Amino acid sequence: MSDELGTGRTGPERKREPWRTRHPRGARTAAVAGAAAFLVLLVWAPWWIEGHRLRDDNGELVSSAGIIVTGFRTMLVAIAAGGFTAAGLYYTREKHRLERENFQHAQDQFTENQKQFEITMKMSADREAEQARLTREGQVTGRYVEAIKLLSSQDDTQRLGAIYSLERIMRDSEDDHDTVITVLAAFIRQHAGLGLDVPRPDEPVQAAVTVLGRRPIRNEATRIDLRRTDLTGLDFERANFRRARLGGTDLRGANLHRADFTGVWAPQADFRQSYAGSTRFDGSNLRDAHFSMEQIPAGIPEFKCVIADRKAGTDGAG
């Protein structure tokens, strides 16, 4: 029989019992036969074995016959008592061994059951975690689809709701972080692109800029792409636009106070008349970008770019 519980013992070895327990009828028969044989020996054995000493040459019982018979029977009783004692000791040893094996078997079974319980609990926890993850993903997907529908609406209120819903998705789901950035940047390019014939929806575009500027700090595989967009007069205060693409973007009159434009790619961007106090442009590409002369001492004296003098109409290196 194979090892069913992985304890290293086979079934018969774990459940081995005394012969009398496995064969009760045979045990009773043997006991009756043994008792009968003992009685026969007790009565007749002295005459069979010591018969030549019990009679004289004339066939008469000797005077010591009673002593001989009694002594022989006493010996038989002593032998039987010793046998019973030995049997009792054997029984006690076997019982102790069986109890020890049963205890070890119970302990092994408990250990195996505990392992199975731990495995079952872990599998259950994993299934629950996976189900919770799938549920969250399903909810996020539903929220995302609904937000995209609202974002394409012509109603500014619905657009605002969609933008803030996308912000919540971006905060709740790190996996959707870059996707939301891409969608919001595309929305800005679509509705605030340079040269569009329709008016710019200021509130939704400003909301999208605000959400992008306060997005969670994470490792991003994508860069905010706002190239050739009309962002004039918008509020970028304290916004995080590190590494953004702003090539050819019109930022005239925008509030850039304490905004972070570190590492931006902004060639030919127009920053004239914007408030750039304490704005960071470390490591940025500002080739041919335009700034008003009065902006330089106000807060951006530590980088080089092309400065457009509105009055003179000429460019100078600053």
C-alpha positions in Angstrom: 0.0 0.0 0.0 1.3 3.4 -1.0 2.1 6.2 1.5 -1.2 8.2 1.5 -0.1 11.1 3.7 3.6 11.4 2.8 4.6 10.4 6.3 7.1 7.7 5.2 5.0 4.8 6.5 2.7 2.6 4.6 -0.9 1.9 5.6 -0.3 -1.6 7.2 2.7 -0.4 9.1 0.8 2.5 10.6 -2.2 0.4 11.5 -0.5 -2.9 12.7 -2.4 -4.4 15.6 -1.9 -7.5 17.8 -2.8 -10.9 16.4 -5.6 -11.4 19.0 -7.2 -8.1 17.8 -7.1 -9.0 14.2 -8.3 -12.6 14.8 -10.5 -12.6 17.9 -12.1 -16.0 17.3 -8.8 -17.7 16.9 -7.5 -16.0 20.0 -10.5 -17.4 22.1 -10.0 -20.9 20.7 -6.3 -20.8 21.5 -7.1 -19.6 25.0 -9.6 -22.4 25.6 -7.2 -25.0 24.1 -4.4 -23.7 26.3 -6.5 -23.9 29.4 -7.6 -27.4 28.7 -4.1 -28.5 27.9 -2.9 -27.0 31.2 -5.5 -28.8 33.2 -4.6 -32.1 31.5 -1.0 -31.6 32.2 -1.7 -30.5 35.8 -3.6 -33.8 36.4 -1.7 -36.3 34.3 1.7 -34.9 33.7 3.1 -36.1 37.1 2.1 -39.7 36.3 3.4 -39.5 32.8 6.8 -38.0 33.7 7.4 -39.1 37.3 5.4 -42.3 37.2 8.4 -44.6 37.7 9.1 -42.8 41.0 5.6 -43.0 42.3 5.3 -46.8 42.5 7.6 -49.4 44.0 8.6 -52.7 42.4 5.2 -54.2 43.4 3.2 -51.4 41.7 2.2 -49.8 45.0 2.4 -46.1 45.6 5.4 -45.0 47.5 5.0 -43.0 50.6 6.4 -39.9 49.0 4.1 -40.0 45.9 2.0 -37.2 47.2 5.0 -35.0 47.7 6.3 -35.7 44.2 2.9 -35.1 42.6 2.4 -31.9 44.6 5.9 -30.6 43.8 5.5 -31.4 40.1 2.1 -29.7 39.9 3.6 -26.7 41.9 6.3 -26.5 39.2 3.7 -26.5 36.4 1.8 -23.8 38.2 5.0 -21.7 38.6 5.8 -22.3 34.9 2.3 -21.2 33.9 2.5 -18.2 36.2 5.8 -17.2 34.6 4.3 -17.7 31.2 1.3 -15.5 32.1 3.7 -12.9 33.5 5.8 -13.0 30.3 2.6 -12.8 28.2 1.5 -9.8 30.3 4.8 -8.0 29.8 4.7 -8.8 26.1 1.1 -7.5 25.9 2.1 -4.3 27.8 5.1 -3.8 25.5 3.0 -4.3 22.4 0.3 -2.0 23.7 2.8 0.7 24.4 4.3 0.3 21.0 0.9 0.4 19.3 0.0 3.5 21.3 3.3 5.1 20.4 2.7 4.3 16.7 -0.8 5.6 16.9 0.4 8.8 18.5 3.1 9.2 15.8 0.5 8.5 13.1 -1.8 11.1 14.6 1.0 13.6 14.9 2.0 13.0 11.3 -1.6 13.3 10.1 -2.0 16.5 12.1 1.2 17.9 10.5 0.0 16.9 7.0 -3.4 18.3 7.6 -1.8 21.5 8.9 0.3 21.7 5.7 -2.8 21.1 3.5 -4.7 23.7 5.5 -1.9 26.3 5.0 -1.8 25.5 1.2 -5.6 25.7 1.0 -5.6 29.1 2.9 -2.8 30.4 0.7 -4.6 29.3 -2.5 -7.8 30.9 -1.2 -6.0 34.1 -0.3 -4.3 34.2 -3.8 -7.7 33.6 -5.5 -9.3 36.4 -3.4 -6.4 38.7 -4.2 -6.7 37.9 -7.9 -10.4 38.3 -7.8 -10.1 41.7 -6.1 -7.5 42.8 -8.6 -9.7 41.8 -11.5 -12.6 43.5 -9.9 -10.6 46.7 -9.4 -9.4 46.5 -13.0 -12.9 46.0 -14.2 -14.1 49.0 -12.2 -11.2 51.1 -13.5 -11.9 50.1 -17.0 -15.6 51.0 -16.6 -14.6 54.4 -15.1 -12.1 55.0 -17.9 -14.6 54.2 -20.7 -17.2 56.5 -19.1 -14.6 59.3 -18.7 -13.5 59.0 -22.3 -17.2 59.3 -23.4 -17.7 62.4 -21.3 -14.4 63.9 -22.5 -15.7 63.9 -26.1 -18.8 65.8 -25.1 -19.4 69.3 -26.2 -20.5 70.3 -22.7 -17.8 71.8 -20.6 -19.3 70.5 -17.3 -19.1 66.9 -18.6 -15.6 67.5 -19.9 -14.6 68.7 -16.4 -16.1 65.7 -14.8 -14.2 63.4 -17.2 -10.9 65.2 -16.6 -11.2 64.8 -12.8 -12.4 61.3 -13.2 -9.2 60.5 -15.2 -7.2 62.1 -12.4 -8.7 59.8 -9.9 -8.0 56.8 -12.1 -4.4 57.9 -12.5 -4.0 58.1 -8.7 -5.7 54.8 -8.0 -4.1 52.8 -10.8 -0.4 53.1 -11.4 -0.7 50.9 -14.5 -2.9 53.6 -16.1 -0.7 56.5 -15.1 1.0 57.0 -18.5 -2.3 56.3 -20.4 -4.1 59.1 -18.6 -1.2 61.5 -19.2 -1.3 60.7 -22.9 -5.1 61.1 -23.1 -5.1 64.5 -21.3 -2.2 65.8 -23.4 -4.1 64.7 -26.5 -7.2 66.5 -25.3 -5.2 69.7 -24.9 -3.6 69.4 -28.3 -7.0 68.8 -29.9 -8.8 71.7 -28.3 -5.9 74.2 -27.9 -3.8 73.5 -30.9 -2.2 76.5 -32.7 -4.2 77.7 -35.7 -7.6 76.2 -34.7 -10.6 77.9 -36.1 -12.8 77.2 -33.0 -12.4 79.0 -29.7 -10.3 77.3 -27.0 -12.5 75.9 -24.2 -10.6 77.6 -21.4 -12.0 75.8 -18.4 -11.5 72.2 -19.6 -8.1 72.9 -21.0 -7.0 74.7 -17.7 -8.4 71.7 -15.8 -6.3 69.3 -17.9 -3.2 71.4 -17.4 -3.8 71.5 -13.6 -4.3 67.7 -13.4 -1.1 67.1 -15.4 0.8 69.5 -13.3 -0.2 67.8 -10.0 0.1 64.2 -11.1 1.7 61.7 -8.7 5.5 61.5 -8.8 6.3 58.2 -10.5 8.6 56.7 -13.0 7.1 57.7 -16.3 7.7 56.0 -19.6 6.1 58.8 -21.6 6.6 62.6 -21.7 3.8 65.2 -21.7 3.4 66.2 -25.3 2.0 69.7 -25.7 3.9 70.8 -28.8 2.4 73.6 -30.9 -0.5 74.3 -28.5 -2.1 77.6 -27.4 -1.6 77.8 -23.6 -1.7 81.6 -23.4 -2.8 83.0 -20.1 -3.2 79.6 -18.4 -2.1 79.0 -14.8 0.9 76.7 -14.3 1.7 77.8 -10.7 3.7 75.1 -8.9 2.9 72.7 -11.7 5.2 69.8 -12.5 6.0 69.7 -16.2 9.4 68.1 -16.0 10.6 66.7 -19.3 7.5 68.0 -21.1 7.6 68.6 -24.9 6.7 72.2 -25.5 8.3 72.9 -28.9 6.6 75.8 -30.6 4.1 76.2 -27.7 2.6 79.6 -27.1 2.8 80.4 -23.3 2.4 84.1 -23.5 0.9 85.6 -20.4 0.9 82.3 -18.6 1.5 82.2 -14.8 4.6 80.0 -14.4 5.4 81.0 -10.8 7.4 78.3 -9.1 6.6 75.8 -11.9 9.1 73.0 -12.6 10.1 72.9 -16.3 13.3 71.0 -15.6 14.5 69.1 -18.7 11.7 70.4 -21.0 12.1 70.4 -24.7 10.9 73.8 -25.8 12.6 75.1 -28.9 10.8 78.1 -30.4 8.4 78.2 -27.4 7.0 81.7 -26.6 7.3 82.7 -23.0 6.8 86.5 -23.5 4.8 88.3 -20.9 4.5 85.2 -18.8 5.2 85.4 -15.1 8.3 83.2 -14.6 9.2 84.0 -11.0 11.3 81.1 -9.4 10.5 78.9 -12.4 13.0 76.0 -12.9 14.4 75.4 -16.4 17.4 73.3 -15.4 18.7 71.2 -18.3 16.0 72.4 -20.6 16.3 72.8 -24.4 15.2 76.4 -25.0 16.8 77.0 -28.3 15.2 79.9 -30.1 12.6 80.2 -27.3 11.3 83.8 -26.8 11.3 85.7 -23.5 10.6 89.4 -22.8 13.7 91.4 -21.7 12.0 92.3 -18.4 11.6 88.6 -17.5 15.4 87.9 -17.2 16.1 89.8 -14.0 12.7 88.8 -12.6 13.5 85.2 -12.1 15.2 83.3 -14.9 18.8 84.6 -15.0 20.6 81.3 -15.0 19.9 79.9 -18.5 20.7 80.9 -22.0 18.0 81.3 -24.7 17.0 83.7 -27.4 15.4 86.9 -26.0 13.0 88.9 -28.1 12.9 92.6 -27.5 9.4 93.6 -28.3 10.2 97.2 -28.7 13.3 96.8 -30.8 12.1 93.8 -32.6 15.5 92.2 -32.5 16.9 89.1 -30.7 19.8 89.1 -28.3 21.6 86.4 -26.4 21.0 86.4 -22.6 
